[in-house]
Amino acid sequence: MQARRFTGLTATHVLLLVALLEVVVNRVAVPMLRPTSAAPPSWYTYLDYFGLFLFYFAGTLAVLLLASRSWQAAVCARDHRDRIAAGVIGLATVIAAAPLVVAPHAALALALEIAFAASVLAVVVTALGKHRDVGLQAGIVIVAIPLWMHVVNALGAKFLWPDNTFDGPSVALARAGWTGLCLVALASPYCFAPRPFARAVLRPLPLIVAIAVAVIGAALARTGYAELARAATLAFGVELTTAQPDPRLAMYLLAVATLAWTLVSCARAASPARRTVGAGLALIGLAGAAFKWPHHYLLPLLGLALIGEAARTVRDEELAAMPVTSETPPIGDTTWSAYIAQLAHGLGRVAGAIHSLNTRDDGGLASSLIIGDAAGIPMRVRIERIDGCVLALDVVLGREIDETRGATVTVWAIPSREVGGNPPGPAAAPAFKTGDAPFDERFKTRGSALAFNALFEDGLRARAVATLDGWLAYWQDEGLRYRVYPGRGAPVDHPMPLSDLALSSTAVTAERLITVIELLIELASRGIAPRPPSDDSPEPSELV
């Protein structure tokens, strides 16, 4: 298995560690180990101070992270919806941070509840959209429901049933909130786990951790149920009956084990966005359901923000990380050679000095190369095959630039889930909309809008929608590169009729691919200056 690289330690990782220690030390160990004697021993005093330090550290670090993310979201907002969400989250952060520096007040608590509910709604709204991970969109709504139930309970206890704070609707809503959080944990593998799920569920480490959590929890419940019930109440605000085992205990243990499986699976994921999802889910879990102190509000709000941010990119990252395998049928060498000859002949209509050759290495990888000159712009078409199956089409016009270098403009075709995703193309920023609805529905566009408008006019955008898959990158005045992987991020038979070629059909033509290359040449002619004529063009014998 290829070694997986993890990013370095970040402030979010530090917050996760601090929040976990705060739960263990400040919420559980300090109250449960409090001595009954009048004078506590020195070790307990140090433990109490350490728990207090963790309490303030967790709240302060969460405030700083939320404030930083709100500011970045406001500066880099894609639309008014993102700007409004950033403002609402920033306001909620300020209100939640106030009790860390001033004495709590009833009006401040009411403002915090309202701002918290509005912030959760804002995060949910910004996380929803097209071409995003469906599971995360469903999961973030499911997570938000228990949080809103808490707000309803708090507002109802203040305005609707102030005399029934400890019974009636308050108790029912609190229990419903705990049940909702359990359902979130039970649904977490289906909403938050790495994709494809069938591959994630077979990994041994998450399963081992989940089983260990379930076994340890069951053993603690059997040997010391009263202490376990008290610890659960102190740590997460989940009240269990102490006289006898709670009838919901099995559901709670299953929920914790399931959540542990999801968190480990996310932590081990190759996608950075999926690891961010795991961090956000862990922060929500560590906050618990008590909602007594500022970080009880700040941690779930930051966790939701992380999940909402990851929902924008996790689908593309996981599709791009799928192993490059050929989903195309094998084509005989004779049929393929005839197709390449027909392609080279057809390209003679739009380019000159056409030369072609085929190469093969010992690993079964074969390349068909066609080079030429399109109105003074160097052209190179490469089609790679392995064991007769087409892997990729790569077209370069102008200077050949490696795709690891950032591009002036990059246009990605949005693939359907059935055909997977293309490996990532050259990076470009920022994202923008062209204003052409069919084009924006078909492609994601990043980079310089000015350079894009110089390349694409209305007619060319319509032709691109009809003919292009994969990705296209343009480097200002230097080069244009187009790459597509048939069967992976693109239909098997576009832009090459691979199914017909596999059947050795005599009616196959290269017109589809020629049409695509003609469009690419026209785009290149609008953004790349032709090179001056020279007499040192390579002869066919030099290419072999």
Secondary structure, DSSP 4 states (H G I P E B T S, - for coil): -PPPP-PPP-HHHHHHHHHHHIIIIIIIIHHHT--SSSS--HHHHHHHHHHHHHHHHHHHHHHHHHHHHHHHHHHT-SSHHHHHHHHHHHHHHHHHHGGGTS---HHHHHHHHHHHHHHHHHHHHHH--TTS-HHHHHHHHHHHHHHHHHHHHHHHHHHT-GGGTTSTHHHHHHHHHHHHHHHHHHHHHHHHS-SSHHHHTT-HHHHHHHHHHHHHHHHHHHH-HHHHHHHHHHHH-----SSS--TTHHHHHHHHHHHHHHHHHHHT-S-HHHHHHHHHHHHHHHH-S---SHHHHHHHHHHHHHHHHHTTTHHHHHHHHS-----SPP--HHHHHHHHHHHHHHHTTT-EEEEEEEEE-TTSEEEEEEEEEETTEEEEEEEEEETTEEEEEEEEEES---TTSPPSEEEEE---GGG--PPP------EE--S-HHHHHHEEEEE-HHHHHHH--HHHHHHHHHH--SEEEEETTTEEEEEE-TTSSS-TTSSS-HHHHHTT-TT--SHHHHHHHHHHHHHHHHHSPPPPP-S-PPPHHHH-
